[in-house]
Amino acid sequence: MPRSHGTRRKARSILTKDNVVRGISYLLHDYKVGDKVIIEVDPREHDTTPHRRFHGRIGVVKEVRKRTLKVSVMFGSKEKIIQPRLNHIKPLASPGSPK
């Protein structure tokens, strides 16, 4: 039987998070151009999910929009631009900054 080749294929461990309690604090963070962010797929929203290959990657904010960000991610030697919504990213905490 032929296999499916969809974007959510082989992503069961990434897209299943048990007992995830998340408030709305991700909407309150102000991102600026040049900030570093971690792409972390939120499995509760399926329509705007970035591809699973970007899960856990660190990117740089290129443009701030109303509901999304343009994030540049290095994938090998190529630069990829993705547009995740705010619930699929979180800020990268640098060693000297408060959390």
FENHU-V712311 format. One record per backbone hydrogen bond with DSSP energy under -0.5 kcal/mol. NH is the residue of the N-H (numbers start at 1). CO is the residue of the C=O. Records with the same first field share a line. If there is no record, write none. Layout:
BEGIN
NH->CO, CO
END
This chain:
BEGIN
9->6
11->8
15->11
17->15
18->16
20->17
21->19
22->20
27->24
28->25
29->25
31->29
34->61
35->32
37->59
38->90
39->57
40->38, 88
43->41
45->42
46->44
49->46
52->7
54->51
55->52
56->39
57->54
59->37
60->72
61->35
62->70
63->70
65->63, 68
69->84
70->63
71->69, 82
72->60
73->71, 80
74->58
75->73, 78
76->74
78->75
80->73, 78
82->71, 80
85->48
86->67
88->85
89->86
90->38
92->36
93->91
94->92
97->94
END
